[in-house]
Amino acid sequence: MWGVAKLNQIIAVEKGVKSKVQQDLAAVQHGLTKPGLLAGISRTYQPRDEEGEQLPPESTRVQVKAEEVLRETARTLTRLFDVTATKDWANCTARADVTVDGRTLLADVPVAYLLFLEKQLAELGGFLRRLPVLDAAESWSMDPSTDCWKTDPVRTVRTRKVPRNHVKAEATENHPAQVDVYHEDIAVGYWTTVKFSGALPARRVNELLERTEKLQQAVKFAREEANGTEVTDQRAGDPVFGYLFG
């Protein structure tokens, strides 16, 4: 990562890395605050008969996909996790393993880094709770061609108001006919609508939250268990986010 480096050199670059990570995360996650970027739709129109009006199809592409935001979030935070890990591994001797369901995710972790993990996981949990969830009122399925969720096609009728005459009184020798004009809705065609979304199923969000909470508990347990210079490069981000978002 950095080759041979001193601890003070890592400390010197850590502040800059933290600042850049915050900026990058804000940019990556900004799209999730705009529901319109997560939504897509495809509509095609078929007139009722050959003489009916032809209307062009309508479509809006999904511009933000929550799974891609998760991947970018993991990639961005991995840099920060690795820089901080390298500093803390060299800065302290009190260590413990972070173990979840019998699997050791991180071994011999210093107390300072366990404190860092606790703070990051709390913030990450807040982010996961804000993830957009698919509308439960719709039935969704994954569409491989767009890498988005979509609904089944729904067909709706397009109508047009057509004037009709109602003769209230027939014409006589001395008076014209009395006629009322009214409008009748006549079906002229059909819309076929498919909705698209880049949001996540509630099941997926709950799974991510459960993993985060498990890891938070494991980190707290490891910190309690642990006793409270050239550096060795540490790769902590990949195993953490491989578990969280895998």
Secondary structure, 3 states (H helix, E strand, C coil): CCCCCEHHHHHHHHHHHHHHHHHHHHHHHHHHHCHHHHEEEEEEEEECCCCCCCCCCEEECCCCCHHHHHHHHHHHHHHHHHHHHHHHHHHCCCEEEEEECCEEEEEEEEHHHHHHHHHHHHHHHHHHHCCCECCCCCCEEEECCCCEEEECCEEEEEEEEEEEEEEEECCCCCCCCEEEEEEEEEEEEEEEEEEEECCECHHHHHHHHHHHHHHHHHHHHHHHHCCCCECCCCCCHHHHHHHHCC
